Every structure is written in structure tokens, then in C-alpha cells.
Amino acid sequence: MSEETLTTSQLSGAEITMEVTQITSEYSEYMTGPALSPRSVYFEIVVVVIGLVGTTANALILYALVASKQHKKHMLIFNQNALDLFSSIFLIISNAMKLCNVRFTGLLGHWLCTILLNDVVVTLGIIGSTINLASITVERYLKVVHPGWSKKKLRSWMIYSAAAFAWLFSALYKFALVSMTAMVVDGSCYASFIWQSETARLIHAIWYLMSFYVIILLIVILGYWRILVFIRRQARVMAGHSAPGSSTGQTQSTHIQTNVIKTMILVSAFFAISQLPYHLLYLTVSLNPKLVIAVFDIVYYTSMFAAFLYICTNPFIYAIKFDPVKQVLLRLIPCKKNSDQTIELN
């Protein structure tokens, strides 16, 4: 997710090369080039481990959703884990390539820098996951607060379109951005560093913060706040009209809805916490690239670690809080099977 930005004026190719070499010398250990610093090596190894954990965990959650037949009922949640799985896989690939000290030359080197070493495909999945998180909130809001309207108006094609939009928009945005701001200089990959004007760099930084953090957070907070208010109101109404022997079907349906909502609130809360350091760093560097040089080491690695950790911890929230997924995963545990068999024999 290397979105740090530096500005160059309107320059020719040779002048850009000279300017980039001078400006980025202070950031050289954070660039992807023929050799990584010891701290960078440690960071890349940790990130590869995060990717391995995320790949395994997200794959298990996707399996559990399919096995429990929840993937069609909760298509957007399935899509959320698919996006996280996508990011986790390419997190392994891109950071493993950085550890290999690849020197970028020619057209192939340019595309490796642009697509893999620039973490385009990794952040493509993360941005898609962010958009999808807002879509889940809107879907939950409509189904809980406006159940009559959603049954009549909310169609399957709308849900599938929202899932596809998360992939398509994030792909178009990331590839358009990196095609204009990435460059290979002397075998080193400078990812999203080359901006034609300071104004463009700053406008993009503010737009990025607002679009993929502030607005998403507002949708999530307002959506789930309205949902919780509605559920509490409904609970009071049902408590006042309930009688012995009332329908258990309605109670079970309410429990499932509440379980899904609690799960998504936890996922949303972790999104807000884990993504904040990176967004603050990106905005700060965009406002003044030299302002954070003194603490760039700690701030950069901390923000990147938190952002990447988000995609591998989401599955554990689903495993703990989402009952249908939890039941399938428990059946996969060998010791759990053995204890169940022993109880049956006794």
C-alpha cells in the first residue's frame, strides 16, 4: 500500500529522473529497489507472514460460508472475505518479490513495478473491501429498518452489482493512479511518487481520505446506529405484546439478524482503528513530505502493519461472532470430532 507522494513540476524525462533521485534519497530505504535495508527486510518478512495467515484464514471463512449455505444469503459478506483473500494472496507475492531484490529493467520491469511492487493489487482488494463494507451497512440498514421495502424493491441483481462495483471501481482507480505516478529509476521502483503538480497531489490526498475513510466511517456509524435504535424499539414492542408459547421462528430470525449486525459492527470498528494511522500518514506526507522524515521509520512501518493486519484479522471476527461460520469451523477441529464420537459411544 505504498501511497506516499512527492511532487515534481512539469519536467522532461531526464529532469524527472534527476529530480526523483535527489528528492527520494532521504526515503531510499522505503523504496523498492535492488537492495533493502535490514529494517525493510524484517518488515517484508512480517508482512509475508501476515499474508500467509490472512490467506489461510479467509479461505477457511469462505469455505465455511459455502458449507453453511450462507454465501447466497449474505453475498456481500462473502464478497468481503473474497476481497480480503485476494489482498492476502498478493501481499505474499508482492512482498516476496521485494525480498528477492529484483532489479527492474525494460517494459517487464516497469509493469512489475506498476502492478506488483507498487502493491496495486493488494490495495485494490483493500479499497474494494472498504467500499464493500459500506454496501453491507446499507444492505443491513434496508433489511432491518425497512423490511417491507427491501422485500419488494431490493433484488438479487442489486446485491451482485454492489459486489461487482467494489472490484471494478477499486481496479480502475488504482491502475489509473499508478499509471500516472509510478516510475522506475536506475532499477528502483518509485511507486506513486511522481506528481505533475503540488495541487494535484494535495487534492488527491484529501479526496482519498474523505472517500475511503471519512465518508465510509460516516455511513457505517449512522447506519448501525439507526439499526440498533430500531432493534431496541422493536424489542420493547415485542416484550409488551409477547405471550407464553409465542413463535420461536421470529425469535430465531431476530437472533440471526442481531448476530450478523454485531459481527459487522466489530469488523467496522476494527476498520476505523486499523486504517486511521495510514490515512493520517498519507495526508501528512502529502501536505509536507519532509515533515515526517525524522519519525518516518516508526510511523511508516506502524501504519503499514496496522493496515495489512486488518485483512488477516477480519476472518477471526467472523469465526468467533458469526454462528453459522463458527459451527462449520468447529466441525473441522479433529479433537472436537473425537470428543463428540466418544460422547456418542458412551
C-alpha positions in Angstrom: 0.0 0.0 0.0 2.8 2.4 -0.9 0.8 5.7 -1.4 3.5 8.2 -0.2 3.6 11.1 -2.5 6.3 13.5 -3.6 5.9 16.4 -6.1 7.8 17.3 -9.2 6.9 20.1 -11.6 6.5 19.8 -15.3 9.8 18.1 -16.3 11.2 16.2 -19.2 12.1 12.5 -18.7 15.8 13.2 -17.9 14.9 16.0 -15.5 12.3 13.9 -13.7 14.9 11.1 -13.2 17.4 13.6 -11.7 14.7 15.2 -9.5 13.4 11.9 -8.2 16.9 10.7 -7.4 17.6 13.8 -5.4 14.2 14.1 -3.6 13.8 10.4 -2.7 17.4 9.9 -1.3 16.1 10.5 2.2 13.4 7.9 1.6 15.6 5.4 -0.1 15.2 2.6 2.4 11.4 2.6 1.9 11.6 2.3 -1.9 11.6 -1.0 -3.7 15.0 -1.4 -5.3 17.9 -3.7 -5.8 18.7 -3.8 -2.1 16.6 -3.5 1.0 17.8 -2.2 4.4 17.8 -4.6 7.3 14.7 -2.9 8.8 12.9 -3.2 5.5 13.8 -6.9 5.2 12.3 -7.6 8.7 9.1 -5.6 7.8 8.7 -7.5 4.5 9.1 -10.9 6.3 6.5 -9.9 8.8 4.1 -8.8 6.1 4.6 -12.1 4.2 3.6 -13.9 7.4 0.6 -11.7 7.7 -0.3 -12.6 4.1 0.0 -16.3 4.8 -2.2 -16.0 7.9 -4.7 -13.9 6.0 -4.8 -16.3 3.0 -5.4 -19.3 5.2 -8.0 -17.6 7.5 -10.0 -16.0 4.7 -10.0 -19.2 2.7 -11.4 -21.1 5.7 -14.2 -18.5 6.2 -15.2 -18.6 2.5 -15.4 -22.4 2.8 -17.5 -22.1 6.0 -19.8 -19.7 4.3 -20.4 -22.0 1.4 -20.6 -25.2 3.6 -23.2 -23.5 5.8 -25.1 -22.2 2.7 -24.7 -18.6 4.0 -22.9 -17.3 0.9 -26.1 -16.7 -1.0 -27.9 -15.2 2.0 -25.0 -12.9 2.8 -23.4 -12.3 -0.6 -21.7 -9.1 0.4 -20.1 -10.7 3.4 -18.9 -13.5 1.2 -17.5 -10.8 -1.2 -15.8 -9.0 1.7 -13.8 -12.2 2.6 -13.1 -12.8 -1.1 -11.6 -9.3 -1.4 -9.5 -9.9 1.8 -8.3 -13.2 0.4 -7.3 -11.6 -2.9 -5.3 -8.9 -0.9 -3.7 -11.6 1.3 -2.5 -13.7 -1.7 -0.9 -10.7 -3.5 0.5 -9.4 -0.2 2.6 -12.6 -0.2 3.6 -12.3 -3.8 4.5 -8.6 -3.9 6.5 -8.7 -0.6 8.2 -11.9 -1.5 9.4 -10.3 -4.7 10.7 -7.3 -2.7 12.7 -9.7 -0.6 14.2 -11.2 -3.8 15.9 -7.8 -4.6 14.6 -7.7 -8.2 16.2 -5.1 -10.5 13.6 -3.5 -12.8 14.6 -3.0 -16.4 12.7 -2.6 -19.6 8.9 -3.0 -20.1 8.6 -6.0 -17.9 10.4 -4.1 -15.1 8.0 -1.2 -15.5 4.9 -3.4 -15.2 6.3 -5.4 -12.2 6.9 -2.0 -10.5 3.5 -0.7 -11.5 1.4 -3.7 -10.6 3.1 -5.9 -8.1 5.9 -4.0 -6.4 3.6 -0.9 -6.0 1.1 -3.1 -4.1 -1.6 -2.1 -6.6 -3.3 -5.4 -6.4 -3.0 -5.5 -2.6 -4.6 -2.1 -2.2 -7.1 -2.8 -4.9 -8.5 -5.5 -2.6 -8.3 -3.3 0.5 -10.1 -0.4 -1.2 -12.7 -2.8 -2.7 -13.2 -4.2 0.8 -13.7 -0.7 2.2 -16.4 0.1 -0.5 -18.0 -3.3 0.2 -18.1 -2.5 3.9 -20.3 0.5 3.2 -22.5 -1.7 0.9 -23.0 -4.2 3.7 -24.1 -1.4 6.0 -26.6 -0.1 3.5 -28.0 -3.6 2.9 -28.3 -4.3 6.6 -30.0 -1.0 7.2 -32.6 -1.6 4.5 -33.3 -5.1 5.6 -33.7 -4.3 9.3 -35.1 -0.8 9.3 -37.2 -1.0 6.1 -38.0 -4.8 5.8 -41.2 -4.2 3.8 -39.5 -2.0 1.2 -36.4 -4.3 0.9 -38.6 -7.4 0.3 -40.4 -5.6 -2.6 -37.6 -3.5 -4.1 -34.2 -5.0 -3.1 -33.4 -7.5 -5.8 -30.5 -10.0 -6.1 -29.1 -8.2 -9.1 -28.6 -5.1 -7.0 -26.6 -7.0 -4.4 -24.4 -8.6 -7.1 -24.0 -5.2 -8.8 -22.8 -3.7 -5.5 -20.3 -6.6 -5.1 -19.0 -6.2 -8.6 -18.8 -2.4 -8.2 -16.4 -2.8 -5.3 -14.0 -4.8 -7.6 -14.3 -2.6 -10.7 -14.1 0.8 -9.1 -11.1 0.0 -7.0 -9.3 -1.6 -10.0 -10.0 1.4 -12.3 -8.9 3.9 -9.6 -5.7 2.1 -8.6 -4.5 1.4 -12.2 -5.3 4.9 -13.3 -3.4 6.4 -10.3 -0.3 4.2 -10.6 0.0 4.6 -14.3 0.4 8.4 -13.8 2.5 8.4 -10.6 4.9 5.4 -10.7 8.4 5.3 -12.3 11.5 3.1 -12.5 14.7 5.0 -11.9 18.1 3.2 -12.1 16.5 -0.2 -11.4 14.5 1.1 -8.4 10.7 1.3 -8.2 9.3 4.6 -7.1 5.6 3.9 -6.5 3.1 6.7 -6.6 5.8 9.3 -6.2 5.7 11.4 -9.3 3.1 14.1 -9.4 2.9 16.8 -12.0 1.8 19.5 -9.5 1.6 20.0 -5.8 -2.1 21.0 -6.1 -2.9 17.7 -7.8 -1.1 15.8 -5.1 -2.9 17.6 -2.3 -6.3 17.4 -3.9 -5.9 13.6 -4.3 -4.7 13.2 -0.7 -7.8 15.0 0.6 -10.1 13.2 -1.8 -8.6 9.8 -0.8 -9.1 10.5 2.9 -12.6 11.6 2.5 -13.7 8.9 0.1 -12.1 5.8 1.6 -12.2 6.7 5.3 -14.4 9.6 6.4 -17.4 9.0 4.2 -17.2 5.2 4.7 -17.0 5.7 8.5 -20.0 8.1 8.5 -22.1 5.6 6.5 -21.1 2.8 9.0 -21.7 4.8 12.1 -25.0 6.3 11.0 -26.2 3.0 9.5 -25.6 0.8 12.5 -26.7 3.5 15.0 -30.1 3.6 13.2 -30.2 -0.2 13.1 -29.5 -0.5 16.9 -32.1 2.1 17.7 -34.7 0.2 15.6 -33.8 -3.2 17.2 -34.2 -1.8 20.7 -37.5 -0.2 19.8 -38.7 -3.5 18.3 -37.6 -5.4 21.3 -39.6 -3.2 23.7 -42.7 -3.6 21.4 -42.3 -7.4 21.3 -41.8 -7.6 25.1 -45.0 -5.7 25.6 -47.1 -8.0 23.3 -45.3 -11.3 23.9 -47.2 -14.2 25.5 -46.2 -17.7 26.6 -45.8 -20.1 23.6 -45.1 -17.3 21.1 -43.4 -18.1 17.9 -39.9 -19.3 18.2 -39.3 -18.8 14.4 -39.5 -15.0 14.8 -37.1 -15.2 17.8 -34.6 -17.3 15.8 -34.8 -14.9 12.9 -34.2 -11.9 15.1 -31.2 -13.7 16.8 -29.6 -14.3 13.3 -30.1 -10.7 12.3 -28.6 -9.5 15.6 -25.7 -11.9 15.2 -24.8 -10.6 11.7 -25.1 -7.0 12.9 -22.8 -7.5 15.9 -20.3 -9.2 13.6 -20.3 -6.3 11.1 -20.1 -3.7 13.9 -16.9 -5.3 15.1 -15.4 -5.5 11.6 -16.3 -1.8 11.1 -14.7 -0.8 14.4 -11.5 -2.6 13.5 -11.5 -0.9 10.1 -11.8 2.5 11.7 -8.9 1.8 14.1 -6.5 0.0 11.8 -6.8 2.3 8.8 -6.5 5.6 10.7 -2.7 5.6 11.1 -2.1 5.1 7.3 -4.6 7.8 6.3 -3.1 10.3 8.7 0.4 9.4 7.4 -0.6 9.8 3.8 -2.3 13.2 4.4 0.7 14.4 6.4 3.2 13.4 3.7 1.1 15.0 1.1 0.9 18.3 3.0 4.6 18.4 3.7 6.9 15.4 2.5 9.8 16.5 4.7 7.7 17.0 7.9 7.8 13.3 8.9 11.3 12.4 7.9 12.5 12.4 11.5 10.0 9.8 12.5 9.2 8.2 9.1 10.7 4.9 10.1 8.4 4.2 13.0 5.4 5.9 11.6 5.6 4.2 8.2 6.1 0.7 9.4 3.4 1.1 12.2 0.8 2.4 9.8 1.5 -0.2 7.1 1.5 -3.0 9.7 -1.9 -1.9 11.0 -3.4 -1.6 7.5 -2.2 -5.0 6.4 -3.2 -6.6 9.7 -6.8 -5.6 9.0 -7.2 -8.0 6.1 -6.0 -11.0 8.1 -7.9 -10.4 11.4 -11.3 -10.0 9.9 -11.7 -13.8 9.4 -11.2 -14.3 13.2 -14.0 -11.9 13.9 -16.3 -13.9 11.7 -15.1 -17.2 13.2 -15.8 -16.0 16.7 -19.0 -14.0 16.3 -20.9 -15.3 13.2 -22.6 -18.5 14.4 -23.1 -20.4 11.1 -19.4 -19.9 10.3 -18.3 -20.9 13.8 -20.3 -24.1 13.7 -18.7 -25.2 10.4 -15.2 -24.4 11.7 -15.7 -26.2 14.9 -16.6 -29.4 13.0 -13.2 -29.2 11.2 -11.3 -29.4 14.5 -10.1 -33.1 14.9 -10.2 -33.1 18.8 -13.7 -31.8 18.7 -14.8 -34.6 16.4 -13.1 -37.2 18.6 -14.8 -35.9 21.8 -18.2 -35.9 20.0 -17.7 -39.5 18.9 -16.7 -40.5 22.5 -19.8 -39.0 23.9 -22.0 -40.9 21.4 -20.3 -44.2 22.2 -20.8 -43.7 25.9 
